[in-house]
Amino acid sequence: MTGLLLYARSRALPATLAALAGTTAFAVWAADRLGTYLDPDRRVPIVALAPLLAAAVIGTSLYSASDELDRTAVRPWWPRRLVQLGALTALAAAVLPLAVLGHPELFGPPAVIRNTLGCTGVTAAAAVLLGARLSWLPAFGYVSAVYLGSHGAHGRAATVWAWPMQPGAQPGAWAAALTAFTLGAALYAVRGARPEGPRG
């Protein structure tokens, strides 16, 4: 096996790609069932939750079964980590908007892309602090809390702290999501996921 195939297999990338495809198919199905083509506001669950599921899938692929070998390798690992995270995030950001085509100024593709970036950044940072297995927890807790508690919140500050629930063009929401992604990706690239016991 070549080095790239071994790397992909060690990070469970084939299963991750299959899970991202399943997440996209589920989001498209759910959008159709909710009748989002009738009312763009019905897209809010899709815009908030589909990127969260994709970020959880990406987070589990950040696990390293050979952390000791990674840390003693001759070549630095940060480029591989950054490429892996960036490629999976780009793929999710490219396919998830298929569920919410149209109405880009409301809860359309820009909001899904923004939320994918933000949730993945939070998940990547959590992989460094908690490990890949639990990396989905902080993003899940935050997005769930914002989803349940941000109704009726207005103002410039709300566009920042409630970024997962904002329409697509809010500058504060984009700034918060891009900051989360940049910090999370940089932290993961430099440190890698927290070592864990072997998967059972």
N, C-alpha and C positions, 0 to 999 in steps of 0.2 A: 504494500500500500504506500502511496505517496504521502508526503508530510501533510498536505492539505486535506486528504481524505481521512487520515488519522486524526487530525485536529477536529474536523467536522464530526467525526464519529464520537470522539471523546467528549464533545460538548453537546451531543444529542441533537445536532442541527437538523438531520432529516425529520425527526419527530417534531422539532420546533416549527419547521416549515409546514408540516402537515397540520399542526395545531393552529398556526396562523391562518391557513386556508380554511379550516373549520370555523374559526372565529369570524372570519369574513362572511362565510356562507350563512352562519347563524345571524349575524348582524343584518344581512340583506333580507333574510327570511323574516326576522323580527320587525324590520322597518315596513315590510309589506303587510304583515299582520296588524301592525298598529295604524295602518292607513296614513302614513306620514306624507304621502303625496297630496292628501286633502288639507292638512294643516301642519305647517312647518314646526309649530311648537310641540307636536307629538314626537319630534325627533330627539328631544332632550335626553330620554333614557339611552338612546343609541349613541348619541354624541358623548355622553358621559361614561357609559359602561363598556362599549366596544373597545375604546382605547385602553381602558383599565384591564380588560381581559387580555388584550394583545401584550400589554406591558408585563403582565404576570407570566405569560408564556415566554417572553424574551428573558425575563428575570431568571427563570429556571434553567435556561441554557447557559447562564453565566457560571454555573458550577464547574469546578475543576476537580477531577478525581486524582490528579497528581500534583498537588500544590507544591510539594517539596521539589519535584523535578522542574516545575515552572520557575521557581525562584532561583534555581541553580543553573538554568540554561545559559548557554553562551550568548545567544542573541536575546535582546530585550523583548519582553512579551507585550509591552504596552501597544505597539502598532497592531498586533493581532487582535488584542482585546478591543481596541478602538474600531477596527474594521468590522469585527463581528457585531458589535453593538450598533454601529452606524448602519451597516447593511440590513440588519433585521429591523431596525427602526424605520429606515427608508422604505423597506418592503411593506411594513405595516401601514405606514403613512400613505403609500401609493394605492393599496387595495381596500382599506377600510372605508374611504370616502365613497366607494361604490354603493354603499347602503343609503347615502343621503345626498344623492346628486340633485342639483337644483337649489335655488334659494341660497346662494353663497353668503348673502349679507346677514342671514339669520343663522340657523343651525344647520349649515351645509358643510361641504368639504373642508373649508378653512378651519372650522371649529374642531372637526375630527382630527385634522393634521396637528393642530396646536395641542390638543389633549393627548394625542399619541406621544408627541415630543415630551410634554410635561410629565405624564405618567411614567414613561420609560426612564426619564432622568431621575425621578424619585425612586423608582425600582432599582436602578443601577447603584445609586448611593446606598440604598438599603442592603444590596448584595454585599457591599464592602463592610457594612456595619453589623449586619445580622446573618449573612450567608445567603446563598442563592435560594435555598429552600424556603426561607421566610421572607424573601425580598418583596413579595407581593403585598405583605401586610400593611406597611405604612401608606402606600398609595391607596389601597382598598379602604383603610380607615379614613384617610383624608377626603377622598372623593365621595365616600358614603356620607360623611358628616356634612360636606358642602352641599351634596344633593338634597339631603333632608333639611338642612338648616339655612339655606341661602335664599329661599323664596321671599320675595319682598325686599331683599337687600339692594340698595341703590347707592350710587355715588362712585367717585373715582377709586376709593379704597376697596370697595366691593369688587371692582373689576380685577383687582390684584389678588385678594385672598380667595375669591370665589371663581378663579379662572376656569375651572372645569365646566362651569354652568353658564358661561358668557357666550353671546353670539360671536360669530367668526371674526369680526373686524375690530374688536376692542383692543387698543394698544396696550393697556395695562395687563390684560390677560395674556397677550402674546409675550410681553416682557417677562412676566412671571414664569410662563411655561418654558421659554427659551433659557432663562436663567437656571431653572431646575434641570433642564436637559444638559446644559453646558457643564454645570457643576457636577452632576451625577456621572456624566460620561468621563470627565477629566479624572474624577476620583477613582472610578472603576478602572480606567486605563492605567493609572499609576499604581494602584494598590492591588487590583484584582479582587475577586470575591473572598470573603472570609472563609478560612479553611473549615471544613466540616468532616464528620465521620463518613465512612464509605456508605454509598446508597445501598439499601437492602433489596 
